[in-house]
Amino acid sequence: SQLLATIGKTLGVVGIFLAYAQFEHPDKIEFRWGILTTIILLMLIASPLANL
């Protein structure tokens, strides 16, 4: 079903991010995760504008 496909895609993306966090230098992780979080939050805030 569509729900299982969405869950699978989400788990895949999260798995990629967690795998990246395992081999990246610890000092760079905090900055890059902060940038990633900021971008995701800005996309969520701007998403209603896409429906105009």
C-alpha positions in Angstrom: 0.0 0.0 0.0 0.9 3.7 -0.2 1.5 3.9 3.5 4.1 1.1 3.5 5.9 2.8 0.6 6.0 6.1 2.5 7.3 4.4 5.6 9.9 2.5 3.6 11.2 5.7 1.9 11.3 7.5 5.2 13.3 4.7 6.8 15.6 4.7 3.8 16.4 8.4 4.1 16.9 8.1 7.9 19.2 5.1 7.4 21.3 7.1 4.9 21.6 10.0 7.4 22.6 7.6 10.2 25.1 5.8 8.1 26.7 9.1 7.1 26.9 10.1 10.8 28.9 7.0 11.5 31.8 7.8 9.3 31.8 11.6 9.4 34.2 13.5 11.6 32.5 14.3 15.0 33.3 18.0 14.9 31.6 18.4 11.6 28.4 16.5 12.5 26.9 19.2 14.7 27.2 21.9 12.1 26.0 19.8 9.2 23.0 18.4 11.1 22.1 21.9 12.1 22.1 23.0 8.5 20.1 20.0 7.5 17.5 20.6 10.3 17.2 24.3 9.3 16.6 23.5 5.6 14.0 20.9 6.5 12.2 23.3 8.8 12.3 26.1 6.2 10.8 23.7 3.7 8.0 22.8 6.0 7.3 26.5 6.7 7.3 27.3 3.0 5.2 24.3 1.9 1.8 26.1 2.1 3.1 28.7 -0.4 3.6 25.9 -2.9 -0.2 25.5 -3.0 -0.9 29.1 -4.1 
